[in-house]
């Protein structure tokens, strides 16, 4: 069943088409003029599947319905009825976007075929859009973009942990999107109605960080002219995101541990505790276990924060996502800069995929934004990409062999490089080196490699 609009100043045509299409199970609304039809379209655009209009009407032509439909965002087929079936009229009408036309005297069987074809095509287009939307949803998750195995696993973890009350530690290199992951967890949680309050612990001096987190009482120190809430209180009922927690000073680590244990905070200069209902999500690019060994991070705080640990894979480990991310950033910055850029040439995309991306997604985003600013054509070429991070292999070898190494020293350097690149995954390291895990462990002990 489709909802049809028929526009014709001939009442006999009205009656004929109304009866014909209603017998086929369709809903029909008939109008005599462009003005009447336009008013109906303006108020009912979402309830129209197809428009059939005579070419010549008292107040214009059926083609004048096209801008009205476009203005109302009515993406429905338009079929014209004309007594002037010249090729010129048909060609001009088709160029302007009508679905098709039929000549008088009307052949109802032919018209039925046209209408059925238009409706089926519209349904196929809708199915395709729904499919594209579904695919997009699987590749985009609360601002996170990716379809690789690593990203799909990350999305699954976020779904599972979002609605818990546990503290979460997000680990990942700089530029991998740790704050986006924290925001996604908050948005999927029962705390979504509360605030998501982020703070970078490495960007604020100790004295200011303490007052930012806990607030202060008027007169607590010079410049404290009034009582002020800290971020724990600002995030009441929501989520406090502590980015780069590994850089938090030791004294504040102790205070944070107390908050996690007691669920209370104390403003600077006050003697009374205040209860807080806040979920803590922390993030770091550092190896906190190494920091614990070096006495730079409290072990008891680590276990309080790391009830659930989420690791974000670096971009070099999910190269399948690079074309998707690059296209996402292309659409974003081409729109912002009002540039009509269709995409990347094969050479440009090859460079993007092969780049090491030490700065991860943030570096890729900056690279695409810069390329759009520099590009003067409709496609971004390799020459538009300023991939400073790519070091030619010969340069890397020159650096490695800047001094002569023994074979043992060279082996040690290479094993250490593979361990570092793979994140210490023993099976993967052994496979790359072409040795078994037992031999790998022996080599690590021999060369004193702590991975």
N, C-alpha and C positions, 0 to 999 in steps of 0.2 A: 504493500500500500504506500502510495506517494501522495504528497500534498501539492496540488497543481494550482497555478494562477494563470488564468486565460484573459487576455486583453484584446477585445475586438468590439467595434461599434455596430456590428451586425447581430441583432438579437437571435436570428435564426442560427448563426454559428454558435452563439452562447448555448442555446438549447441543445443543439446537436452534440457539441463536445461535452457538455455537462452530463447528459444521459449516457453517452458512449463511455466516458472514463469512469463515471460512478458505477456503471455495470461491471467494469473491470476491477472494482474495489478501491479506486482512488478517491481522495477528497478533492473537490473542485471549488474554486472561488473565481467568479467572472467580473470583469470591469470593462467599462466602455472607453475610458480615456487614459492617457499617460498619467495625468494628474491623480486620478482615483487609484490607479495601480501603484503609483509612487508612494502615496499616503499609506496604503496597505503594507507595502514593503517596509517602509520606515518603522511601522509599529509591530511587524510580525516577521522580521527577517529570519528568525530562528525556526520558523514553522513553515518554511517554503522549500520544496525540493526541486521544483521545475517551473519555468515560466514559458508560456506559449503566447506570442503576441503577433497581431497583424502588423505588417510593415508600415502601412499608411493609416494614421488615426487622426481624428479631428484636431488634436492639439500637438501633433508631432509624429515622429516615426518610432517604431518599436525599438530601433537602435538607441534611442535616447534613454531607454531603461538601463542600459549598460552602466553609465556613470552612477545612476541611483543605486543599483545593486552593489557596485563597488564601494560606494560611500557607506552603505549599510553593512558592508562586509558579508553580503549574501553571495556565497560561492555556489550558485545553482546554475545549471545549464539553461540557456535561452534558445528557443526554437522560433524562427520567424515564419509567418505565413504571408505569401506575396502572390499577387496576380501577375507580377512582372518577373518572370523567371529567367531573366537574362543572366549570362555568365558573369557579367560585370557587377551586377548587384550582389550576386551570391559571393563572388570573390571578395568584394569590399566588406560585406557583412562578416564573412568568416575571418578576415584579417583583423576585424575589430573585436573578435572574441566570442561570437555566437557559436553555439554548438552545431547547429545545422539549420536548413530552411526547407520548406515544402511549398509547392505552388498550388494555387486554386485552378480548377475545382478540387476540393480536398479528397484525397484518397485515404479513408480512415485506416485501412490496413497498413498503408505506408506510414501514416502518422503514428500508429501504435508501435510499429517497429522502431521508429525514431525515438519515441518516448521511452520504450523499454531499454534501448541501447544507452540513452542518456542516463537513465536511473542506474543501470548496472555499472556504467563507467564511474558514476559518482560514488557508488558503494565501494568499488575497487580502490578508488582514490582515498576514501576514508579508511579502508582497511590498511592501505599502505602507510598512511599517516599514523595510524594507531601502532602499526608494527615499528615504524621509525621511532615513535615515542617510547615504545617498550625497550627497544635497543638502546636509545639514549639513556633511559632510566637505569639500565644495567651498567652503563659506562660512566654515569655521573651520580654521585652520592653526596648530597649536601655540600656541593662545591668541590668535592674530590672527583677527579677524572681519571679513569683507567679501566681497562678490560683484561689486563694480564692476570695470570694466576695469583700473583702476589697481592694485587689490588682487590681481586674478588675475595680472597681470604681475609683481607683487612676489612672489607665491607661486612663480611659475615661476623667477624669478631665484634665490630662496633654494634651490630644488631643484637648480639648476645649479651654484651656487657652494659649497654646503654641504660637499661632500666634497673640496674642494680644500684646499691648505695655504696659500693666499695670504692676505695681510692684507686686511682689508675696512674701508672707511670708510662708515658709514651717515649720510646727511644727512637732516635733517627738522626741522620746527619742534617746539618744546616741546609735549609731550603727544601726539605722533603714534604713540608706541609703539616707539621705537628699541631699548630694551632687550628688548622682546618679539621683535623681529626678530633681534637678536643671539642670544637664547636659542634661537630656532627654528633658526638656522644651526648652532649647537652641537649641538642635539638630533638634527639630520639628518646630522651629520658622523661620521667615523670616530673622533672624539674624544668621542663622546657618553658613553662610560663614565667619562671624566675629569670634573673639576669645571668648572663654569661660574662664574667669579669676577668679579663686577661691582664697579666703583668709580667714583664720581662725582668727577672731577678738580676740579670747581669748588666742591665742598662741604668740602674739606679744606685747611687752611693748608699752605703750601709745605713747612715743616719736617716736618710730620707725613706729608704725601703721599710724600715721599722715603722715609721709613722704612717706610711702609705698603707701598710698591711693592717695595723692595729688601731690607727687613729690616735687622737690625743685629747687631753683635757685642757681647757683654757688655762694659760699660765704655766703649762708644763715645761716650756722652754721659751727662749726669746723668739718672738714672732708668733707664738700660739695665742692669737687674740680671741679665739672662740673655740668651743668644743667642735671636734670634727670626727666623723665616722671614718673608719678604715675600710679597706676593700673587703675584709671578711664580713663586715656588717652590710656593705653595699651589695654583697652577693647573697644575702640572706634568702634562703629558699631556692637558691640557684646553684651556680657552679663557679668556683674560683680556679682559674687556670694559671699555674705557676710555671712559666716558661723558663728554661735554663736554670732549673733548680740546683744543678751541680755547682753553680756559682754563688749560691746563697752563703753568706758568712756564717761561721760556726755558732755564734751567739743566737742568730735568728733561727738556725736549724733547731736549737734546743727549744726555742719558743714555739716553733711550728709543731714540733713533736708533742708538746704539751697541749696544743690546740687539738691535734688529732686524737689524743688520749682522753682529754677532758671535755671536748666540744664546747669550750669556753675561750673567750679572749679577754684581755685586759688592756684598755687604752693607756697610752703613756701618761703618767701623772695621776692615774686613778688607783684606788686600793681594792675596788670591787670587780669581780669577774662578771662578764656578760655572756649568756648562752648564745651560741650561733648554730644555725642549721645550714651548713654549707657542704657541698661535695667538693673534694679536692682532686683536681687532675693536674699532675705535674709532667714536665717534659724536659728532656736533656739530650744533647748530642754527645755528651761525655760518657765514658765507661765508669759508672758509679762504683762498681766493684773494685776497680783499680784505685779510684779515689778513696774508698774505704781503707784499702791496704795502706795508702799513703797518709791516712789520718786526716784527709781533707773533707770527708763526708761521714756523717754518723751512720753506723750500721743499723741502729734501732730505728732511725728515721727512714732509712731505705726500705726496711721491711714494712713499716707503716704505710709508706707511699706505694710500694710495689705489691699491693694485694693482687692487682691484675696488671700485667705488663703487655704493652702493645708495641711491636717493632714495625716501623715503616721501612719498606725496602727502598734503597737508593735508586735513582733513575737509571743508573748503568745496569741494574739487575732487572729492569722491566722495560727494555727497549721497545717492546711491542706497543707500549703506551705513547711513545714519542710522536708518531703521526697524529694520534688522537689529541694529545695535549697541544701540539703545534697548531692544529686546525682550530682548536678551541680558543687559543690565544689570538690566532689570526682574526677570527670573527669578532672577538672582543675589541681588539685595538684598531682594526680596520673601521669598525663602526664608530669608535670614539674619535678617530681622526678623519672620518668621512672620506675614506679611500675605498675605491672599488678594486679590490685585489681578489682574484679568484682562488689562488692557492700557491703551492710551492712547485717549482720545477723538480724533475726527478733528481737532478744533481744536488739541488738544495736540500731535498729531503734525505738523500743519502748522507750528506754531511751532517745533518742533524742527528740521524740515527747512529752514526759512527763516532760522534763526539763523546768525550769521557764524562762531561757534565759534573765536575766536582762540586758545583753549586746547586746541583739537582734541579728540581722543577722551577725554583726561583730564577736560576740562571737561564733556563730555557725560555721562561716568560720574558725576561729582559732582552734576550737575543731576538725573539720574534717581534717585540715592540720596537726595538731599534731597526730591525729590517724593514718593518712597515713604514717607519719614518723616512728611511733612505730609498725605498723602492719607488721608481717612477714609471714602472710598467704594470701590467695587469697580473703578472706572476712574479713571486719572489724567487730570484735566482741565487745561485751559490755566491755570486759576487756581492749580494746584498747582506750576506751573513758575516758578522765580525766575530768569528769563533776564536778568540784569543786563547781560550783554555786548551785548544788543541795543540799539543806539542808534537812536532814530527818525530817519528821513531828514531831517526838518526840523531836528533838532538838528545833524546833520552839516553841513547847508547853512549854518546859523547860524554854526557854527565856521569854515567855509570863507570865508564872507563877513563875518567879524568886522572886516575892513578891505576897502576897495574895491580891486579888482584891475583892471589893464588886461587887454584881451583876450589879449595875448601871455602875461602872467603866468598867466592862467587856463588857457590852452592848455598851458603848461609844467607847471602843477600837475596837470592831468588826465592828460597823457601819462605823467608820472612815476608817478602813481597806478596807471594801467593796467599799466605796466611792472613795478611792484612786485607788484601783485596776481597777475599771470600768471607771475611768475618770470622775466621778460625774454624770453618766447617770442615772437620777432619776428613770425612768421606770425599768431599769435593776436592779438597787439597790433594789427597792421595791420588785421586783419579787424574787431576791435572799434571801431577808430577810423574805419574806412571809407576808408583810404588804402592805397596800395601800399607795399611794403617800401622802395623807393628814397626815397619821400617821408618815411617813418619815419626812415631813417638820416639824412636831411638835417635833420629836426626835432631829432634827438638831438644832432647836431653844433651846430646853431644854439643849442640851449638848454643845451649842455654836460651832457647826461644820461648818466651812466655806468651802464649796466645790465649 
